Amino acid sequence: MNYVPLCFDLKGKHCLLVGGGLVALRKANLLHKGGAVIDVVATEIDEDLKSVVKESGGSICDRAYQTSDLKDKTLVIAATDDETLNKQVSKDAKQRHIPVNVVDNPALCSFVLPSIVDRSPIVIAVSSGGKSPVLARLLRARLETIVPMAYGELADFAGALRGRVKAKINNVKERRRFWENILQGPVAEMVMAGKPAAAKLLFEKQLALPTPVNQVGEVYLVGAGPGNPDLLTFRALRLMQSADVVLYDRLVATEIVDLCRREAQRVYVGKRSEHHVVPQQEINKLLIDYAKEGNKVVRLKGGDPFIFGRGGEEIEGLVKEDIPFQVVPGVTAASGCACYSGIPLTHRDHAQSVRFVTGHLKDGSINLNWKDLVQGEQTVVFYMGLKGLSVICEQLIAHGRGEDTPIALIQQGTTRHQKVLVGTLRTLPEQVAREEIKPPTLLVVGEVVSLHDQLSWFNADLNS
């Protein structure tokens, strides 16, 4: 981080604003919302700015800036188009250890003003560290659309009751879980619907319930998608950020694991072909054991948990042990990788159906129903097919698929490391043998692959 985000309490504090134009007016409005007393000094001062200053209880000095203007000031903002003056204000303030901001000149600032989403008392600040204020404003605009105004009322509601909850629930983990249930459940919905009285009654009932000491936790099987963090669902992200324990493997991108709650315990259970760091049965047991300790356990699965993700196997044990669980679908690799490679899985001119097939069976063989896989006008997607690529191509040809049938191998699809090799059933094995391929990979077979060159839109940076 170039800057550490801080929240200043400016209520009743004198802040100096050097400058009297429209930029200064915008800064004055921000300071005024924070309760600051604004003192302005400038040779020309906008009338609207004067009004804001008077409302704040501050002073107006219609003259040039003087160093003495800094006396007893908590914070300083220079908003002039005079570079020499801005430098002088910055120098004077820094010598006196007064936080100073010079508009649009990060080099002269000891702090920068972020773009703000105001849901008081919830305040969300977005800053580029002065690198790109426009980008920060665009991000703020996006946040404005997804953070309801009523969140401020919800924060006030919770703040008024924090002391009572802390007195009732001593255990930190249980207290956090209580608040998560309140803030994501019916109580929060009532507050945001404008029914505070009903919310308070329901809150009282929840608080009166006994707090179990050894409460069984819950397991979330979360589809992490094919690799790009932007493809996570909102629900997946919310559960990841509430986790006490996170189990993940090598198919889950580091950038996605990093989105989990920082305090969560992270357990690597990585697998690769014929080498399981943690055997599947042990993973199943870990989910049960961590949940029985009262934890919220997130099992991150590449792609979708129920499409070649062994999600069904993992929740069978949870059902037997009567442990609550949820399954969050993810963007499966076939859909995500094909999309980012410009290969539509279905197309009216090429394929009217699509089949998902595992590249190897539980016993390690590739004994598939080849007769069904060579039907025309269909796309076949092979998961985990890299090792058996030569056998897959040979068997498809042997069972009637033309040797010139297009096939694509997609490496680490949807990520900046994405690589797409396109060939035919006859040529692709040799192409792949000449390349250094890094899993995970996916194979797409069918006429739709011929559209790759025309429709490819995602240009991954292979050198990043």
C-alpha positions in Angstrom: 0.0 0.0 0.0 1.2 3.5 -0.9 -1.1 5.0 1.7 -2.6 3.7 4.9 -6.4 4.5 5.0 -7.3 6.4 8.0 -10.5 8.0 9.2 -10.2 11.6 10.7 -12.5 12.9 13.3 -12.8 16.5 12.3 -15.9 17.5 14.3 -15.4 20.9 15.8 -11.8 21.0 14.5 -10.4 24.0 12.5 -9.3 23.1 9.0 -7.6 25.6 6.7 -8.6 25.8 3.0 -6.3 27.8 0.8 -8.2 28.7 -2.4 -11.6 30.2 -3.2 -12.8 28.5 -6.5 -15.0 25.6 -7.4 -12.4 23.0 -6.5 -12.1 24.6 -3.0 -15.9 24.5 -2.8 -16.0 20.8 -3.4 -13.4 20.2 -0.7 -15.3 22.5 1.7 -18.5 20.6 1.2 -16.7 17.4 2.2 -15.1 18.9 5.3 -18.5 20.4 6.3 -20.1 17.0 6.1 -17.5 15.7 8.5 -18.3 18.5 11.0 -15.1 20.5 10.5 -14.9 24.3 11.2 -13.6 25.6 7.9 -11.3 28.7 7.6 -10.7 29.9 4.1 -8.0 32.2 2.8 -7.9 33.5 -0.8 -7.9 36.7 -2.8 -11.1 35.7 -4.5 -13.7 33.5 -2.8 -16.8 32.0 -4.5 -20.1 33.1 -2.9 -21.3 29.5 -2.4 -18.0 28.7 -0.7 -18.6 31.6 1.7 -22.0 30.2 2.6 -20.5 26.8 3.4 -17.8 28.4 5.6 -20.3 30.5 7.5 -22.5 27.4 8.1 -19.4 25.6 9.5 -18.7 28.4 11.9 -15.4 29.2 10.2 -13.7 32.4 9.1 -13.2 34.0 5.7 -9.9 35.9 4.9 -10.1 37.7 1.7 -6.4 38.1 1.2 -3.2 36.2 0.3 -2.1 33.2 2.3 0.3 33.7 5.2 2.2 31.1 7.2 0.5 32.3 10.4 -2.8 31.0 8.9 -1.7 27.5 10.0 -1.8 28.3 13.7 -4.1 25.8 15.6 -5.2 24.0 12.4 -5.8 20.3 12.4 -5.7 19.8 8.7 -4.8 21.8 5.5 -6.0 21.7 1.9 -4.5 23.8 -0.8 -6.8 24.1 -3.8 -5.3 26.8 -6.0 -3.9 26.9 -9.5 -0.8 28.6 -8.3 1.9 26.0 -8.2 4.3 28.2 -6.2 1.7 28.9 -3.6 0.7 25.2 -3.3 4.4 24.3 -2.7 4.7 26.9 0.0 1.5 25.7 1.8 2.7 22.1 1.6 6.2 23.0 2.9 4.8 25.1 5.8 2.3 22.5 6.9 4.8 19.6 6.8 7.3 21.6 8.8 4.6 21.9 11.5 3.5 18.3 11.2 0.1 19.3 10.0 -1.6 16.9 7.5 -1.7 18.6 4.1 -3.4 17.9 0.8 -2.6 19.7 -2.4 -5.3 19.0 -4.9 -4.1 17.0 -8.0 -0.5 17.0 -6.8 0.2 13.8 -4.8 3.9 14.7 -4.5 3.0 17.6 -2.3 0.6 15.7 -0.1 1.0 14.0 3.2 -2.5 12.5 2.7 -4.9 12.1 -0.2 -8.6 12.4 -0.2 -10.4 9.3 -1.5 -13.6 9.0 -3.4 -16.3 8.2 -0.8 -19.4 6.1 -0.6 -21.3 7.7 2.3 -23.7 5.5 4.1 -23.0 7.2 7.5 -21.9 5.8 9.8 -20.6 3.4 7.2 -18.1 5.2 5.0 -16.3 3.4 2.2 -13.2 5.1 0.8 -11.7 4.3 -2.6 -8.3 5.7 -3.4 -5.8 5.3 -6.2 -3.1 7.1 -4.2 -3.5 10.0 -6.6 -2.5 7.8 -9.6 -6.0 7.9 -11.2 -8.7 9.9 -9.5 -11.1 9.1 -12.4 -10.7 5.4 -11.9 -11.3 5.8 -8.2 -14.5 7.7 -8.9 -15.7 5.0 -11.4 -15.1 2.3 -8.7 -17.0 4.5 -6.2 -19.9 4.7 -8.7 -20.0 1.0 -8.9 -20.1 0.6 -5.2 -22.9 3.1 -4.9 -25.1 0.7 -6.9 -24.5 -2.3 -4.7 -24.4 -0.8 -1.2 -28.0 0.1 -0.1 -28.5 3.5 1.7 -30.2 1.5 4.6 -26.8 0.1 5.6 -26.2 3.2 7.6 -29.4 2.6 9.6 -28.3 -1.0 10.1 -24.9 0.2 11.4 -26.6 2.5 13.9 -28.9 -0.3 15.0 -26.0 -2.6 15.7 -23.9 0.1 17.3 -26.5 0.8 19.9 -26.6 -2.8 20.9 -22.9 -3.8 20.9 -22.5 -3.4 24.6 -25.3 -5.7 25.5 -24.1 -8.4 23.1 -20.6 -8.2 24.5 -21.8 -8.5 28.0 -24.0 -11.5 27.1 -21.5 -13.4 24.9 -17.9 -13.6 26.2 -16.5 -15.9 23.5 -15.2 -13.8 20.6 -16.0 -16.5 18.0 -19.5 -16.9 19.2 -20.0 -13.2 19.4 -18.8 -12.8 15.8 -21.1 -15.6 14.7 -24.1 -14.0 16.5 -23.5 -10.7 14.7 -23.1 -12.4 11.4 -26.5 -14.1 11.9 -28.1 -10.8 12.9 -26.6 -8.8 10.1 -27.4 -11.3 7.4 -30.7 -12.5 8.7 -34.3 -11.4 9.3 -33.3 -8.7 11.9 -31.2 -6.9 9.3 -33.9 -7.2 6.7 -36.4 -5.6 9.0 -34.1 -2.7 9.8 -33.5 -2.0 6.1 -37.2 -2.3 5.4 -37.8 0.5 7.8 -39.2 -1.6 10.6 -36.9 -0.9 13.6 -39.4 -1.8 16.3 -40.0 -5.3 14.8 -36.3 -5.7 14.3 -35.6 -4.9 18.0 -38.2 -7.4 19.2 -36.6 -10.2 17.0 -33.1 -9.1 18.2 -34.2 -9.5 21.8 -35.5 -13.0 21.1 -32.2 -13.9 19.4 -30.1 -12.5 22.3 -32.1 -14.3 24.9 -31.4 -17.7 23.3 -28.7 -19.7 25.2 -25.3 -19.7 23.5 -24.2 -23.3 22.9 -20.6 -24.0 23.9 -19.9 -26.8 21.4 -22.2 -25.8 18.6 -21.7 -27.8 15.4 -20.4 -25.5 12.6 -21.3 -25.6 9.0 -19.6 -26.5 5.7 -19.8 -24.6 2.5 -18.7 -26.3 -0.7 -17.9 -23.2 -2.8 -17.4 -23.3 -6.6 -14.4 -21.1 -7.2 -14.8 -21.1 -10.9 -12.1 -21.7 -13.5 -9.5 -19.3 -12.1 -10.5 -15.7 -12.7 -11.6 -14.1 -9.4 -14.1 -11.9 -11.3 -16.1 -15.0 -12.0 -16.9 -15.7 -8.4 -20.6 -15.4 -7.4 -21.6 -12.9 -4.8 -22.7 -15.7 -2.5 -19.4 -17.5 -2.8 -17.5 -14.3 -1.9 -19.8 -13.7 1.1 -19.3 -17.2 2.5 -15.6 -17.1 1.9 -15.3 -13.9 3.9 -17.2 -15.5 6.9 -15.0 -18.6 7.1 -13.1 -19.9 10.1 -11.3 -22.5 8.1 -10.6 -22.8 4.4 -9.6 -26.0 2.6 -8.3 -25.5 -0.9 -6.2 -27.3 -3.6 -4.0 -26.4 -6.5 -6.9 -25.9 -8.9 -7.9 -22.8 -6.9 -6.0 -19.6 -7.9 -4.0 -17.9 -5.2 -5.9 -14.6 -5.9 -9.2 -16.4 -5.0 -7.8 -17.9 -1.8 -6.7 -14.4 -0.8 -10.3 -13.2 -0.9 -11.2 -15.4 2.1 -11.4 -13.8 5.5 -7.9 -12.9 6.6 -8.1 -14.5 10.0 -9.3 -17.8 8.6 -7.1 -20.9 9.0 -6.0 -22.0 5.6 -5.4 -25.7 4.9 -3.8 -26.9 1.7 -5.2 -30.2 0.5 -3.7 -30.0 -3.0 -3.9 -32.7 -5.6 -2.3 -33.5 -8.9 -2.5 -36.5 -11.1 -1.6 -39.7 -9.3 -0.2 -37.7 -6.3 -2.6 -36.6 -3.6 -1.1 -34.4 -0.9 -4.1 -35.2 1.2 -6.2 -38.3 0.1 -9.8 -37.7 -0.6 -11.0 -39.7 2.4 -8.8 -37.5 4.7 -10.3 -34.4 3.1 -13.8 -35.7 3.9 -12.7 -36.3 7.5 -11.2 -32.9 7.8 -14.5 -31.2 6.8 -16.3 -33.2 9.5 -13.7 -32.6 12.2 -13.4 -28.9 11.7 -17.2 -28.5 11.6 -17.6 -30.5 14.8 -15.3 -28.0 16.5 -17.9 -25.3 15.7 -16.2 -23.8 12.7 -17.6 -22.4 9.5 -15.6 -24.4 7.0 -15.2 -23.4 3.3 -14.1 -26.0 0.9 -13.0 -24.2 -2.2 -13.5 -26.2 -5.4 -12.1 -25.3 -8.8 -15.0 -24.8 -11.2 -18.3 -26.2 -10.0 -18.4 -28.6 -7.0 -20.8 -30.9 -8.7 -19.1 -31.2 -12.1 -16.1 -33.5 -11.8 -15.4 -31.8 -8.4 -16.1 -34.7 -6.1 -18.5 -32.5 -4.2 -21.0 -35.3 -3.9 -18.5 -37.5 -2.2 -17.5 -34.8 0.2 -21.0 -34.0 1.4 -22.0 -37.7 1.8 -20.0 -37.8 5.0 -21.6 -34.5 6.2 -25.0 -36.0 5.7 -24.2 -39.1 7.7 -22.8 -36.9 10.6 -25.8 -34.6 10.4 -23.6 -31.5 9.8 -25.3 -28.5 8.1 -23.8 -27.7 4.7 -24.4 -25.5 1.6 -23.3 -26.0 -1.9 -22.5 -22.8 -4.0 -22.4 -23.4 -7.7 -19.5 -22.0 -9.7 -18.7 -21.3 -13.3 -17.6 -24.7 -14.5 -14.3 -24.9 -16.4 -16.0 -26.0 -19.7 -18.1 -22.8 -19.8 -15.5 -20.4 -18.5 -12.6 -21.6 -20.5 -14.5 -22.0 -23.8 -16.0 -18.6 -23.4 -12.6 -16.9 -22.8 -11.2 -18.8 -25.8 -13.8 -17.7 -28.2 -15.2 -21.2 -28.6 -19.0 -21.4 -28.2 -19.9 -24.8 -26.9 -23.1 -24.8 -29.0 -23.8 -23.1 -32.3 -26.7 -23.5 -34.7 -24.3 -24.2 -37.6 -21.9 -26.6 -35.8 -23.3 -28.2 -32.6 -26.7 -28.7 -31.1 -25.5 -30.4 -28.0 -22.6 -30.5 -25.6 -21.2 -33.3 -23.5 -18.9 -33.1 -20.4 -16.6 -36.1 -20.0 -13.8 -36.9 -17.5 -10.5 -37.6 -19.1 -9.8 -40.5 -16.8 -11.9 -42.7 -14.7 -11.6 -43.5 -10.9 -9.3 -46.5 -11.7 -7.1 -44.3 -13.9 -8.2 -45.8 -17.2 -9.7 -44.0 -20.2 -12.3 -46.6 -21.0 -15.1 -44.3 -22.1 -18.3 -44.8 -24.2 -16.5 -43.8 -27.4 -19.5 -44.6 -29.6 -21.6 -41.9 -28.0 -18.7 -39.4 -28.1 -18.3 -39.5 -31.9 -21.8 -38.4 -32.8 -22.0 -35.5 -35.2 -23.2 -32.0 -34.4 -22.1 -32.2 -30.8 -19.3 -30.7 -28.8 -17.3 -32.9 -26.4 -15.4 -31.4 -23.5 -12.8 -33.5 -21.7 -11.9 -32.5 -18.1 -8.5 -33.7 -16.9 -7.6 -35.0 -20.4 -4.0 -33.8 -20.7 -2.3 -37.0 -19.7 -4.6 -39.1 -21.9 -4.6 -36.8 -24.9 -3.1 -39.2 -27.3 -5.4 -42.0 -26.3 -8.4 -39.8 -26.5 -7.6 -38.6 -30.0 -6.8 -42.2 -31.2 -10.0 -43.6 -29.8 -12.2 -40.9 -31.3 -10.7 -41.5 -34.7 -10.9 -45.3 -34.3 -14.6 -45.0 -33.5 -15.5 -42.9 -36.5 -14.7 -39.3 -35.8 -12.7 -37.7 -38.7 -9.0 -37.2 -38.0 -9.4 -33.6 -39.2 -12.0 -32.8 -36.5 -10.9 -29.6 -34.7 -9.7 -29.9 -31.1 -8.4 -27.3 -28.7 -6.4 -27.5 -25.5 -7.0 -24.7 -23.1 -4.4 -24.1 -20.4 -5.3 -22.2 -17.3 -8.3 -20.7 -19.0 -9.8 -17.3 -18.0 -6.6 -16.2 -16.3 -3.7 -14.1 -17.5 -1.8 -17.3 -18.0 -4.3 -18.7 -20.5 -2.9 -20.5 -23.5 -4.9 -22.0 -26.3 -3.6 -24.6 -28.7 -5.8 -25.5 -31.7 -5.3 -28.4 -34.0 -7.0 -31.6 -35.2 -7.4 -35.0 -33.7 -4.4 -36.1 -35.8 -2.1 -33.1 -35.1 -2.8 -31.9 -31.6 -0.9 -34.6 -29.6 2.3 -33.7 -31.5 1.7 -29.9 -31.0 1.2 -30.4 -27.2 4.4 -32.6 -27.0 6.4 -29.6 -28.3 5.0 -27.2 -25.7 5.5 -26.8 -22.0 1.9 -27.2 -20.8 0.9 -26.4 -17.2 -2.3 -27.8 -15.8 -5.2 -27.3 -15.3 -6.1 -27.9 -18.9 -9.3 -28.6 -20.8 -10.0 -30.3 -24.2 -12.7 -29.1 -26.5 -13.6 -31.3 -29.5 -15.9 -30.4 -32.3 -16.5 -28.1 -35.2 -17.1 -25.1 -32.8 -13.3 -25.0 -32.3 -13.0 -23.7 -35.9 -14.6 -20.4 -34.6 -11.7 -19.7 -32.2 -9.7 -17.5 -34.5 -12.7 -15.4 -35.4 -14.3 -15.1 -32.0 -11.3 -15.0 -29.7 -11.6 -11.9 -27.5 -9.5 -12.5 -24.4 -5.8 -11.6 -24.9 -4.0 -13.1 -22.0 -0.6 -11.6 -21.1 1.6 -14.7 -21.2 4.6 -12.8 -20.0 3.0 -11.5 -16.8 
